[in-house]
Amino acid sequence: MGDVRAILARNIKSARKRLNISQEELASRTQIDRTYVSGIERQVRNPTIIVVAKFAEALNTTTADLLCNNGE
């Protein structure tokens, strides 16, 4: 299945880059501190499903897509 934190981190970063937005902009869109966004992308934070849903909305994707391992 893979490490969920790694999958989530990769998918958030990929979606953010695709939209050409910074961690700061993503933090602003989700009303989450930029250091927390960074921690999620570095796999040192464990966000709640509510936070994952906020990321999905801000990144114009779904919660399922952020948690899906497209590499398998």
PEMOKA-V751002 format. One record per residue. N is the residue number from 1. PSI is psi in whole degrees, -180 to 180 (NA if undefined). OMEGA is omega in radians with two decimals (none if undefined). Layout:
N;PSI;OMEGA, N;PSI;OMEGA
This chain:
1;-34;-3.13, 2;164;3.14, 3;120;-3.08, 4;-40;3.12, 5;-41;3.14, 6;-42;3.13, 7;-49;-3.14, 8;-46;3.14, 9;-47;-3.13, 10;-44;-3.09, 11;-37;3.09, 12;-48;-3.12, 13;-42;3.13, 14;-46;3.13, 15;-39;3.13, 16;-45;3.13, 17;-40;3.13, 18;-36;3.12, 19;-3;3.13, 20;47;3.07, 21;150;-3.13, 22;169;3.03, 23;-37;3.13, 24;-44;3.12, 25;-42;3.11, 26;-41;3.10, 27;-42;3.12, 28;-44;-3.13, 29;-30;-3.08, 30;-6;-3.07, 31;41;3.10, 32;142;-3.13, 33;141;-3.12, 34;-35;3.14, 35;-29;3.08, 36;-41;3.06, 37;-47;3.12, 38;-43;3.13, 39;-37;3.09, 40;-45;-3.14, 41;-26;3.10, 42;2;3.08, 43;29;3.11, 44;-5;3.09, 45;149;3.10, 46;93;-3.09, 47;152;3.04, 48;167;3.11, 49;-29;3.08, 50;-43;3.12, 51;-43;3.11, 52;-40;3.11, 53;-38;3.08, 54;-42;3.09, 55;-45;-3.13, 56;-47;3.13, 57;-46;-3.12, 58;-28;-3.10, 59;11;3.11, 60;46;3.12, 61;-169;3.12, 62;159;3.06, 63;-42;3.13, 64;-43;3.14, 65;-36;3.13, 66;-27;-3.10, 67;-4;-3.07, 68;135;3.08, 69;95;-3.12, 70;-9;-3.14, 71;-10;-3.11, 72;NA;none
